[in-house]
Amino acid sequence: MDVLVIGSGERLSALMRGVGASWQADLWEWPSQASPGWGAYDVIVDLEADERPSPAFSVVSKALWVLESVKKPLHRLLPDRSWASRCVGINLLPGFCERPLLEATAVDDWAWERFITWQPHAVRVPDTVGLVSPRILALILNEALLLQSEAHLPLADLDTAVKLGLNYPYTLSEWGDRIGWRHIREIVEALSQEYGAGYYPIAPLLRGI
């Protein structure tokens, strides 16, 4: 399949360090004035569709659109229901796109069948804010920063407790740096907005990172 990936230079670089390295895809750094020739591709991946309007909905293409949908669920990215059979949501955030098992979602079974024909090692998850892995990890990091603030503990102490006490592969600081603290904050903000600050309070320290 002919594949095009669009996104900022930072996100393209992260993808190509992970699963994107095997896609043999053309890369289109956003924003760009030149057209990539949308009609030539079978699959078009938009790495930042949950952060800005995607060109998916303003160009002529019969491709399967694979849209980053961590900070906004897929069904909210679609202009209308007619797009459901042409779009799949995915988690390709830094720190996650290096994993061999992709986490994706769909609101239409036909779109999902098209997607797993291209990426057979993907797992289908519910179409919710944060999907699964980003939601869990973002909330762990947010909770750690809440604890740090309440207990007046250095983050280095929490890092030691998490890595040695829980045998995590990375410390809290390493996870935050690997994924990007901005992405962590925006996931928690999206969850707080969706379900209420009473359920998902945002650590003040997270706002300042």
MDAnalysis code that builds the backbone (N, CA, C; Angstrom):
import MDAnalysis as mda
import numpy as np

u = mda.Universe.empty(627, n_residues=209, atom_resindex=np.repeat(np.arange(209), 3), trajectory=True)
u.add_TopologyAttr("name", ["N", "CA", "C"] * 209)
u.add_TopologyAttr("resid", np.arange(1, 210))
u.add_TopologyAttr("resname", ["MET", "ASP", "VAL", "LEU", "VAL", "ILE", "GLY", "SER", "GLY", "GLU", "ARG", "LEU", "SER", "ALA", "LEU", "MET", "ARG", "GLY", "VAL", "GLY", "ALA", "SER", "TRP", "GLN", "ALA", "ASP", "LEU", "TRP", "GLU", "TRP", "PRO", "SER", "GLN", "ALA", "SER", "PRO", "GLY", "TRP", "GLY", "ALA", "TYR", "ASP", "VAL", "ILE", "VAL", "ASP", "LEU", "GLU", "ALA", "ASP", "GLU", "ARG", "PRO", "SER", "PRO", "ALA", "PHE", "SER", "VAL", "VAL", "SER", "LYS", "ALA", "LEU", "TRP", "VAL", "LEU", "GLU", "SER", "VAL", "LYS", "LYS", "PRO", "LEU", "HIS", "ARG", "LEU", "LEU", "PRO", "ASP", "ARG", "SER", "TRP", "ALA", "SER", "ARG", "CYS", "VAL", "GLY", "ILE", "ASN", "LEU", "LEU", "PRO", "GLY", "PHE", "CYS", "GLU", "ARG", "PRO", "LEU", "LEU", "GLU", "ALA", "THR", "ALA", "VAL", "ASP", "ASP", "TRP", "ALA", "TRP", "GLU", "ARG", "PHE", "ILE", "THR", "TRP", "GLN", "PRO", "HIS", "ALA", "VAL", "ARG", "VAL", "PRO", "ASP", "THR", "VAL", "GLY", "LEU", "VAL", "SER", "PRO", "ARG", "ILE", "LEU", "ALA", "LEU", "ILE", "LEU", "ASN", "GLU", "ALA", "LEU", "LEU", "LEU", "GLN", "SER", "GLU", "ALA", "HIS", "LEU", "PRO", "LEU", "ALA", "ASP", "LEU", "ASP", "THR", "ALA", "VAL", "LYS", "LEU", "GLY", "LEU", "ASN", "TYR", "PRO", "TYR", "THR", "LEU", "SER", "GLU", "TRP", "GLY", "ASP", "ARG", "ILE", "GLY", "TRP", "ARG", "HIS", "ILE", "ARG", "GLU", "ILE", "VAL", "GLU", "ALA", "LEU", "SER", "GLN", "GLU", "TYR", "GLY", "ALA", "GLY", "TYR", "TYR", "PRO", "ILE", "ALA", "PRO", "LEU", "LEU", "ARG", "GLY", "ILE"])
u.atoms.positions = np.array([
    [0.833, -1.197, 0.000],
    [0.000, 0.000, 0.000],
    [0.871, 1.251, 0.000],
    [0.398, 2.271, -0.706],
    [1.096, 3.555, -0.715],
    [0.614, 4.374, 0.472],
    [1.563, 4.815, 1.295],
    [1.243, 5.456, 2.566],
    [1.850, 6.853, 2.622],
    [1.062, 7.802, 3.123],
    [1.527, 9.162, 3.382],
    [1.317, 9.452, 4.863],
    [2.321, 10.045, 5.501],
    [2.203, 10.459, 6.901],
    [2.404, 11.958, 6.972],
    [1.483, 12.658, 7.623],
    [1.603, 14.106, 7.764],
    [1.676, 14.457, 9.251],
    [2.479, 15.481, 9.546],
    [2.632, 15.915, 10.929],
    [3.805, 16.857, 11.055],
    [4.009, 17.378, 12.237],
    [5.150, 18.256, 12.490],
    [6.438, 17.448, 12.396],
    [7.545, 18.152, 12.237],
    [8.832, 17.476, 12.136],
    [9.124, 16.615, 13.350],
    [8.772, 17.109, 14.527],
    [9.008, 16.370, 15.768],
    [8.239, 15.057, 15.786],
    [6.972, 15.118, 15.393],
    [6.153, 13.905, 15.426],
    [6.576, 12.917, 14.333],
    [6.946, 13.424, 13.176],
    [7.428, 12.540, 12.111],
    [8.697, 11.819, 12.542],
    [9.598, 12.547, 13.202],
    [10.851, 11.941, 13.659],
    [10.582, 10.836, 14.671],
    [9.662, 11.092, 15.609],
    [9.330, 10.074, 16.613],
    [8.751, 8.829, 15.950],
    [7.867, 9.035, 14.984],
    [7.252, 7.899, 14.302],
    [8.295, 7.068, 13.567],
    [9.234, 7.736, 12.919],
    [10.221, 7.018, 12.127],
    [11.255, 6.304, 12.987],
    [11.309, 6.641, 14.258],
    [12.141, 5.867, 15.191],
    [11.408, 4.607, 15.643],
    [10.126, 4.538, 15.336],
    [9.322, 3.398, 15.752],
    [8.715, 2.670, 14.580],
    [7.383, 2.464, 14.645],
    [6.708, 1.626, 13.651],
    [6.773, 2.211, 12.242],
    [6.876, 3.526, 12.142],
    [6.903, 4.153, 10.828],
    [8.091, 3.761, 9.984],
    [9.154, 3.285, 10.622],
    [10.361, 2.915, 9.879],
    [10.102, 1.789, 8.888],
    [9.095, 0.977, 9.147],
    [8.804, -0.166, 8.259],
    [7.689, 0.131, 7.265],
    [7.138, 1.331, 7.304],
    [5.985, 1.625, 6.459],
    [6.365, 2.018, 5.032],
    [7.604, 2.416, 4.821],
    [8.036, 2.912, 3.508],
    [7.103, 4.032, 3.026],
    [6.813, 4.937, 3.951],
    [5.837, 5.991, 3.685],
    [6.505, 7.258, 3.173],
    [5.739, 8.040, 2.446],
    [6.141, 9.407, 2.137],
    [5.775, 10.281, 3.326],
    [6.608, 11.273, 3.630],
    [6.395, 12.153, 4.767],
    [6.084, 13.559, 4.282],
    [5.106, 14.169, 4.903],
    [4.681, 15.526, 4.536],
    [4.630, 16.359, 5.805],
    [5.634, 17.229, 5.969],
    [5.717, 18.014, 7.197],
    [4.679, 19.127, 7.190],
    [3.918, 19.195, 8.241],
    [2.843, 20.184, 8.379],
    [3.367, 21.410, 9.111],
    [3.011, 22.624, 8.706],
    [2.215, 22.942, 7.514],
    [3.103, 23.052, 6.282],
    [2.507, 22.860, 5.131],
    [3.231, 22.979, 3.867],
    [2.309, 23.578, 2.830],
    [2.865, 24.388, 1.968],
    [2.064, 25.010, 0.916],
    [1.873, 24.083, -0.277],
    [2.777, 23.121, -0.431],
    [2.710, 22.222, -1.584],
    [1.791, 21.035, -1.281],
    [1.039, 20.600, -2.269],
    [0.172, 19.440, -2.111],
    [0.989, 18.162, -2.267],
    [0.727, 17.163, -1.426],
    [1.452, 15.893, -1.577],
    [0.873, 15.005, -2.668],
    [-0.244, 15.420, -3.280],
    [-0.905, 14.565, -4.265],
    [-1.747, 13.522, -3.559],
    [-2.808, 13.971, -2.909],
    [-3.596, 13.132, -2.030],
    [-4.117, 11.857, -2.692],
    [-4.504, 11.939, -3.949],
    [-5.141, 10.810, -4.609],
    [-4.235, 9.634, -4.877],
    [-2.933, 9.787, -4.655],
    [-1.991, 8.714, -4.969],
    [-1.851, 7.692, -3.849],
    [-2.498, 7.926, -2.701],
    [-2.230, 7.106, -1.523],
    [-3.421, 6.237, -1.123],
    [-3.078, 5.050, -0.610],
    [-4.090, 4.131, -0.095],
    [-4.390, 4.408, 1.380],
    [-3.375, 4.850, 2.111],
    [-3.496, 5.151, 3.534],
    [-2.830, 6.493, 3.799],
    [-3.522, 7.366, 4.526],
    [-2.938, 8.651, 4.922],
    [-3.067, 8.763, 6.434],
    [-1.932, 8.965, 7.104],
    [-1.870, 9.041, 8.552],
    [-1.658, 10.497, 8.956],
    [-2.527, 11.017, 9.807],
    [-2.398, 12.382, 10.314],
    [-2.037, 12.305, 11.793],
    [-0.792, 12.648, 12.118],
    [-0.273, 12.486, 13.474],
    [-0.790, 13.523, 14.460],
    [-1.478, 14.551, 13.983],
    [-1.925, 15.613, 14.884],
    [-3.386, 15.990, 14.648],
    [-4.171, 15.021, 14.218],
    [-5.570, 15.299, 13.899],
    [-6.388, 15.683, 15.124],
    [-5.915, 15.324, 16.319],
    [-6.646, 15.698, 17.537],
    [-6.151, 17.010, 18.131],
    [-5.270, 17.712, 17.397],
    [-4.743, 18.985, 17.884],
    [-5.080, 20.159, 16.968],
    [-5.385, 19.874, 15.716],
    [-5.695, 20.922, 14.740],
    [-6.590, 20.310, 13.676],
    [-7.281, 21.129, 12.887],
    [-8.134, 20.569, 11.824],
    [-7.320, 19.714, 10.861],
    [-7.829, 18.554, 10.552],
    [-7.128, 17.659, 9.639],
    [-7.473, 17.983, 8.197],
    [-6.491, 17.939, 7.303],
    [-6.800, 18.124, 5.877],
    [-7.628, 16.981, 5.298],
    [-7.825, 15.924, 6.083],
    [-8.609, 14.778, 5.605],
    [-9.966, 15.201, 5.074],
    [-10.532, 16.234, 5.689],
    [-11.928, 16.570, 5.404],
    [-12.071, 17.698, 4.385],
    [-10.963, 18.064, 3.752],
    [-11.038, 19.150, 2.775],
    [-10.321, 18.819, 1.469],
    [-9.906, 17.553, 1.294],
    [-9.230, 17.162, 0.065],
    [-9.953, 15.973, -0.554],
    [-9.713, 15.765, -1.837],
    [-10.322, 14.635, -2.544],
    [-9.382, 13.443, -2.443],
    [-9.820, 12.397, -1.773],
    [-9.009, 11.199, -1.616],
    [-9.907, 10.037, -1.208],
    [-9.631, 8.865, -1.753],
    [-10.347, 7.662, -1.366],
    [-9.559, 6.826, -0.364],
    [-8.501, 7.408, 0.170],
    [-7.632, 6.694, 1.095],
    [-8.342, 6.396, 2.408],
    [-7.806, 5.427, 3.130],
    [-8.181, 5.225, 4.520],
    [-7.398, 6.241, 5.338],
    [-8.117, 7.071, 6.087],
    [-7.466, 8.080, 6.928],
    [-7.290, 7.522, 8.330],
    [-6.045, 7.553, 8.799],
    [-5.706, 7.079, 10.136],
    [-5.359, 8.313, 10.963],
    [-6.252, 8.663, 11.888],
    [-6.173, 9.947, 12.578],
    [-5.767, 9.771, 14.035],
    [-4.766, 10.521, 14.462],
    [-4.424, 10.553, 15.889],
    [-5.658, 11.000, 16.666],
    [-6.084, 10.174, 17.629],
    [-7.336, 10.477, 18.335],
    [-7.207, 10.168, 19.817],
    [-6.143, 10.669, 20.430],
    [-5.933, 10.462, 21.859],
    [-6.592, 11.578, 22.664],
    [-6.376, 12.820, 22.256],
    [-6.892, 13.964, 23.019],
    [-8.350, 14.282, 22.681],
    [-8.815, 13.770, 21.554],
    [-10.226, 13.849, 21.179],
    [-10.609, 12.493, 20.614],
    [-11.769, 11.961, 20.994],
    [-12.179, 10.668, 20.421],
    [-12.469, 10.803, 18.928],
    [-12.344, 9.697, 18.235],
    [-12.509, 9.692, 16.790],
    [-13.860, 10.245, 16.370],
    [-14.929, 9.854, 17.038],
    [-16.259, 10.273, 16.584],
    [-16.437, 11.783, 16.649],
    [-15.634, 12.463, 17.472],
    [-15.723, 13.918, 17.524],
    [-14.855, 14.593, 16.466],
    [-13.943, 13.853, 15.904],
    [-13.114, 14.415, 14.835],
    [-13.841, 14.398, 13.494],
    [-14.783, 13.495, 13.336],
    [-15.450, 13.325, 12.044],
    [-16.496, 14.414, 11.818],
    [-16.498, 15.040, 10.630],
    [-17.509, 16.069, 10.331],
    [-18.935, 15.542, 10.371],
    [-19.104, 14.292, 9.918],
    [-20.419, 13.659, 9.967],
    [-20.235, 12.153, 9.852],
    [-21.326, 11.431, 10.012],
    [-21.284, 9.969, 10.068],
    [-20.775, 9.336, 8.779],
    [-20.903, 10.036, 7.668],
    [-20.487, 9.459, 6.388],
    [-18.990, 9.176, 6.341],
    [-18.226, 9.825, 7.218],
    [-16.777, 9.623, 7.240],
    [-16.381, 8.386, 8.035],
    [-17.301, 7.787, 8.756],
    [-16.951, 6.695, 9.672],
    [-16.303, 5.513, 8.960],
    [-16.739, 5.213, 7.748],
    [-16.199, 4.067, 7.027],
    [-14.848, 4.345, 6.393],
    [-14.386, 5.583, 6.513],
    [-13.119, 5.969, 5.877],
    [-12.038, 6.347, 6.875],
    [-12.351, 6.311, 8.170],
    [-11.413, 6.821, 9.171],
    [-11.254, 5.854, 10.337],
    [-10.037, 5.783, 10.823],
    [-9.698, 5.020, 12.013],
    [-8.916, 5.950, 12.938],
    [-9.118, 5.804, 14.247],
    [-8.340, 6.557, 15.214],
    [-7.165, 5.726, 15.703],
    [-6.108, 6.400, 16.154],
    [-4.906, 5.665, 16.552],
    [-4.125, 6.447, 17.598],
    [-3.307, 5.733, 18.354],
    [-2.368, 6.345, 19.284],
    [-0.963, 6.190, 18.723],
    [-0.409, 7.299, 18.233],
    [0.964, 7.311, 17.735],
    [1.766, 8.407, 18.424],
    [1.446, 8.665, 19.682],
    [2.218, 9.638, 20.451],
    [3.642, 9.141, 20.634],
    [4.601, 10.057, 20.787],
    [5.961, 9.632, 21.138],
    [5.922, 8.770, 22.394],
    [6.748, 7.758, 22.422],
    [6.749, 6.838, 23.544],
    [5.829, 5.661, 23.346],
    [4.827, 5.817, 22.496],
    [3.901, 4.729, 22.192],
    [4.109, 4.205, 20.774],
    [4.490, 5.072, 19.854],
    [4.635, 4.651, 18.453],
    [5.856, 3.753, 18.254],
    [6.680, 3.602, 19.287],
    [7.815, 2.683, 19.189],
    [7.410, 1.243, 19.475],
    [6.217, 1.042, 20.023],
    [5.787, -0.310, 20.374],
    [5.321, -1.066, 19.124],
    [5.554, -2.377, 19.069],
    [5.114, -3.141, 17.892],
    [3.601, -3.297, 17.821],
    [2.900, -3.225, 18.973],
    [1.453, -3.394, 18.993],
    [0.789, -2.021, 19.006],
    [0.071, -1.694, 17.941],
    [-0.584, -0.401, 17.824],
    [-1.954, -0.431, 18.477],
    [-2.312, 0.661, 19.114],
    [-3.600, 0.826, 19.779],
    [-4.460, 1.727, 18.895],
    [-5.578, 1.201, 18.427],
    [-6.400, 1.943, 17.473],
    [-7.872, 1.740, 17.777],
    [-8.702, 2.571, 17.136],
    [-10.144, 2.503, 17.365],
    [-10.876, 2.804, 16.065],
    [-12.132, 2.411, 16.004],
    [-12.956, 2.691, 14.827],
    [-14.407, 2.734, 15.261],
    [-15.200, 3.516, 14.554],
    [-16.639, 3.546, 14.810],
    [-17.400, 2.810, 13.711],
    [-16.672, 2.247, 12.772],
    [-17.274, 1.507, 11.664],
    [-16.441, 0.249, 11.417],
    [-17.075, -0.903, 11.327],
    [-16.346, -2.157, 11.170],
    [-15.618, -2.248, 9.839],
    [-16.184, -1.652, 8.794],
    [-15.530, -1.702, 7.492],
    [-14.208, -0.940, 7.530],
    [-14.209, 0.210, 8.195],
    [-12.960, 0.964, 8.333],
    [-11.929, 0.140, 9.101],
    [-12.378, -0.549, 10.129],
    [-11.449, -1.369, 10.907],
    [-10.883, -2.507, 10.065],
    [-11.700, -3.131, 9.250],
    [-11.205, -4.215, 8.390],
    [-10.154, -3.698, 7.413],
    [-10.377, -2.530, 6.866],
    [-9.371, -1.935, 5.974],
    [-8.074, -1.678, 6.731],
    [-8.212, -1.212, 7.957],
    [-7.022, -0.868, 8.739],
    [-6.201, -2.098, 9.095],
    [-6.849, -3.176, 9.578],
    [-6.058, -4.335, 10.004],
    [-5.506, -5.114, 8.812],
    [-6.055, -4.880, 7.631],
    [-5.416, -5.438, 6.446],
    [-4.032, -4.831, 6.256],
    [-3.936, -3.537, 6.625],
    [-2.644, -2.838, 6.533],
    [-1.790, -3.064, 7.781],
    [-2.392, -3.043, 8.954],
    [-1.667, -3.201, 10.223],
    [-2.277, -4.352, 11.028],
    [-1.932, -5.590, 10.705],
    [-2.590, -6.739, 11.333],
    [-2.264, -6.925, 12.813],
    [-1.249, -6.233, 13.315],
    [-0.875, -6.410, 14.717],
    [-1.461, -5.331, 15.615],
    [-2.484, -4.643, 15.149],
    [-3.130, -3.615, 15.962],
    [-4.183, -4.246, 16.869],
    [-4.460, -3.566, 17.985],
    [-5.514, -3.987, 18.889],
    [-6.588, -2.904, 18.901],
    [-7.844, -3.321, 18.837],
    [-8.952, -2.368, 18.803],
    [-9.387, -2.032, 20.234],
    [-9.480, -0.742, 20.525],
    [-9.849, -0.275, 21.858],
    [-11.050, 0.657, 21.741],
    [-11.731, 0.963, 22.860],
    [-12.898, 1.858, 22.799],
    [-12.533, 3.259, 22.324],
    [-13.490, 3.894, 21.676],
    [-13.293, 5.252, 21.156],
    [-13.605, 6.265, 22.260],
    [-12.639, 6.458, 23.154],
    [-12.810, 7.369, 24.283],
    [-11.612, 8.292, 24.400],
    [-11.779, 9.360, 25.150],
    [-10.672, 10.294, 25.395],
    [-9.513, 9.545, 26.042],
    [-8.320, 9.689, 25.470],
    [-7.146, 9.050, 26.033],
    [-6.904, 7.630, 25.581],
    [-7.879, 7.039, 24.870],
    [-7.807, 5.619, 24.521],
    [-7.490, 4.816, 25.784],
    [-6.495, 3.928, 25.772],
    [-6.228, 3.124, 26.969],
    [-4.859, 3.443, 27.573],
    [-3.796, 3.097, 26.860],
    [-2.458, 3.288, 27.420],
    [-2.141, 4.750, 27.738],
    [-2.411, 5.698, 26.824],
    [-2.110, 7.092, 27.156],
    [-2.906, 7.593, 28.356],
    [-4.148, 7.152, 28.450],
    [-4.990, 7.586, 29.572],
    [-4.426, 7.095, 30.902],
    [-4.089, 5.823, 30.962],
    [-3.560, 5.253, 32.209],
    [-2.247, 5.919, 32.590],
    [-1.344, 6.035, 31.634],
    [-0.025, 6.568, 31.961],
    [-0.086, 8.051, 32.306],
    [-0.897, 8.813, 31.579],
    [-1.024, 10.238, 31.873],
    [-1.569, 10.456, 33.281],
    [-2.522, 9.620, 33.681],
    [-3.102, 9.768, 35.015],
    [-2.127, 9.342, 36.101],
    [-1.297, 8.344, 35.829],
    [-0.250, 7.969, 36.788],
    [0.714, 9.131, 37.003],
    [1.143, 9.749, 35.925],
    [2.086, 10.868, 36.036],
    [1.428, 12.068, 36.712],
    [0.166, 12.327, 36.379],
    [-0.546, 13.433, 37.018],
    [-0.703, 13.182, 38.516],
    [-1.042, 11.946, 38.892],
    [-1.204, 11.604, 40.304],
    [0.115, 11.746, 41.052],
    [1.205, 11.379, 40.401],
    [2.519, 11.522, 41.040],
    [2.837, 12.990, 41.316],
    [2.478, 13.863, 40.387],
    [2.720, 15.286, 40.592],
    [1.788, 15.862, 41.653],
    [0.569, 15.331, 41.754],
    [-0.319, 15.739, 42.847],
    [0.278, 15.328, 44.194],
    [0.800, 14.106, 44.261],
    [1.424, 13.623, 45.494],
    [2.663, 14.443, 45.834],
    [3.447, 14.742, 44.828],
    [4.647, 15.544, 45.063],
    [4.300, 16.879, 45.694],
    [3.240, 17.497, 45.178],
    [2.828, 18.797, 45.695],
    [2.267, 18.690, 47.115],
    [1.448, 17.661, 47.353],
    [0.810, 17.515, 48.659],
    [1.805, 17.111, 49.746],
    [2.731, 16.228, 49.404],
    [3.666, 15.690, 50.392],
    [4.995, 16.429, 50.421],
    [5.156, 17.392, 49.508],
    [6.399, 18.164, 49.426],
    [7.611, 17.245, 49.246],
    [7.434, 16.284, 48.347],
    [8.512, 15.347, 48.052],
    [9.231, 15.748, 46.770],
    [10.522, 15.556, 46.712],
    [11.216, 15.769, 45.438],
    [10.780, 14.716, 44.420],
    [10.681, 15.112, 43.177],
    [10.283, 14.165, 42.135],
    [11.293, 13.019, 42.042],
    [12.546, 13.294, 42.368],
    [13.579, 12.249, 42.321],
    [13.240, 11.107, 43.274],
    [12.630, 11.432, 44.436],
    [12.250, 10.374, 45.383],
    [11.121, 9.518, 44.821],
    [10.161, 10.169, 44.170],
    [9.077, 9.413, 43.545],
    [9.598, 8.566, 42.396],
    [10.545, 9.100, 41.641],
    [11.162, 8.334, 40.557],
    [11.780, 7.044, 41.095],
    [12.497, 7.167, 42.211],
    [13.144, 5.995, 42.812],
    [12.107, 4.981, 43.286],
    [11.045, 5.476, 43.920],
    [10.004, 4.573, 44.421],
    [9.318, 3.821, 43.293],
    [9.043, 4.534, 42.199],
    [8.344, 3.911, 41.065],
    [9.230, 2.890, 40.361],
    [10.475, 3.251, 40.122],
    [11.337, 2.367, 39.343],
    [11.796, 1.157, 40.157],
    [12.135, 1.384, 41.425],
    [12.620, 0.282, 42.247],
    [11.474, -0.451, 42.935],
    [10.491, 0.308, 43.441],
    [9.402, -0.320, 44.175],
    [8.405, -1.036, 43.287],
    [8.132, -0.477, 42.099],
    [7.148, -1.054, 41.190],
    [7.783, -1.724, 39.976],
    [9.090, -1.609, 39.868],
    [9.826, -2.228, 38.757],
    [9.372, -1.706, 37.401],
    [9.023, -0.404, 37.342],
    [8.667, 0.216, 36.068],
    [9.917, 0.330, 35.186],
    [9.757, 0.248, 33.876],
    [10.924, 0.356, 32.990],
    [11.520, 1.759, 32.954],
    [10.686, 2.769, 33.259],
    [11.157, 4.154, 33.270],
    [10.672, 4.835, 34.540],
    [11.407, 5.861, 34.956],
    [10.936, 6.678, 36.064],
    [9.830, 7.604, 35.570],
    [9.182, 8.294, 36.509],
    [8.150, 9.261, 36.129],
    [8.733, 10.335, 35.230],
    [9.893, 10.846, 35.602],
    [10.540, 11.891, 34.803],
    [10.883, 11.389, 33.410],
    [11.363, 10.157, 33.332],
    [11.725, 9.591, 32.028],
    [10.495, 9.383, 31.159],
    [9.396, 8.929, 31.765],
    [8.165, 8.762, 30.994],
    [7.680, 10.117, 30.469],
    [7.680, 11.119, 31.357],
    [7.218, 12.441, 30.942],
    [8.042, 13.016, 29.816],
    [9.351, 12.838, 29.911],
    [10.236, 13.358, 28.866],
    [10.082, 12.559, 27.573],
    [9.868, 11.273, 27.699],
    [9.761, 10.401, 26.522],
    [8.498, 10.703, 25.715],
    [7.395, 10.852, 26.407],
    [6.126, 11.129, 25.736],
    [5.997, 12.613, 25.409],
    [6.452, 13.443, 26.335],
    [6.300, 14.900, 26.210],
    [5.306, 15.377, 27.260],
    [5.772, 16.217, 28.180],
    [4.894, 16.684, 29.259],
    [3.697, 17.457, 28.704],
    [3.875, 18.113, 27.574],
    [2.740, 18.831, 26.971],
    [1.625, 17.851, 26.614],
    [1.998, 16.725, 26.029],
    [0.984, 15.729, 25.667],
    [0.312, 15.162, 26.919],
    [1.093, 14.916, 27.953],
    [0.524, 14.412, 29.211],
    [-0.494, 15.411, 29.749],
    [-0.102, 16.678, 29.796],
    [-1.008, 17.714, 30.319],
    [-2.289, 17.796, 29.502],
    [-2.174, 17.761, 28.182],
    [-3.352, 17.916, 27.333],
    [-4.285, 16.703, 27.424],
    [-3.738, 15.519, 27.668],
    [-4.591, 14.345, 27.873],
    [-5.377, 14.487, 29.177],
    [-4.689, 14.889, 30.248],
    [-5.372, 15.051, 31.539],
    [-6.395, 16.181, 31.453],
    [-6.049, 17.271, 30.759],
    [-7.013, 18.365, 30.582],
    [-8.244, 17.889, 29.823],
    [-8.035, 17.061, 28.804],
    [-9.175, 16.540, 28.031],
    [-10.049, 15.631, 28.892],
    [-9.434, 14.817, 29.728],
    [-10.194, 13.946, 30.625],
    [-10.951, 14.763, 31.669],
    [-10.298, 15.801, 32.177],
    [-10.934, 16.664, 33.167],
    [-12.136, 17.379, 32.568],
    [-12.002, 17.813, 31.332],
    [-13.107, 18.490, 30.662],
    [-14.243, 17.518, 30.350],
    [-13.887, 16.293, 29.991],
    [-14.899, 15.296, 29.618],
    [-15.686, 14.792, 30.826],
    [-14.980, 14.529, 31.916],
    [-15.614, 13.857, 33.045],
    [-15.716, 14.723, 34.305],
    [-15.100, 15.894, 34.284],
    [-15.183, 16.789, 35.420],
    [-13.900, 16.822, 36.228],
    [-13.554, 18.006, 36.722],
    [-12.329, 18.177, 37.502],
    [-12.393, 17.427, 38.820],
    [-13.601, 17.128, 39.306],
    [-13.720, 16.354, 40.531],
    [-13.193, 14.942, 40.377],
    [-13.357, 14.376, 39.182],
    [-12.849, 13.040, 38.900],
    [-11.392, 13.075, 38.445],
    [-11.063, 14.084, 37.677],
    [-9.715, 14.178, 37.116],
    [-9.120, 15.560, 37.387],
    [-8.714, 15.819, 38.635],
    [-8.064, 17.098, 38.926],
    [-6.694, 17.150, 38.260],
    [-6.322, 18.326, 37.836],
    [-5.041, 18.505, 37.150],
    [-4.020, 19.012, 38.150],
    [-2.900, 18.338, 38.242],
    [-1.842, 18.754, 39.164],
    [-1.322, 20.119, 38.775],
    [-1.265, 21.063, 39.720],
    [-0.734, 22.394, 39.397],
    [0.655, 22.342, 38.792],
    [1.481, 21.394, 39.269],
    [2.834, 21.269, 38.724],
    [2.816, 20.854, 37.253],
    [1.796, 20.086, 36.870],
    [1.706, 19.667, 35.468],
    [1.433, 20.853, 34.560],
    [0.673, 21.812, 35.046],
    [0.388, 23.004, 34.240],
    [1.651, 23.813, 33.980],
    [2.609, 23.715, 34.897],
    [3.789, 24.540, 34.781],
    [4.953, 23.903, 34.042],
    [4.793, 22.615, 33.677],
    [5.897, 21.925, 32.990],
    [5.889, 22.241, 31.503],
])
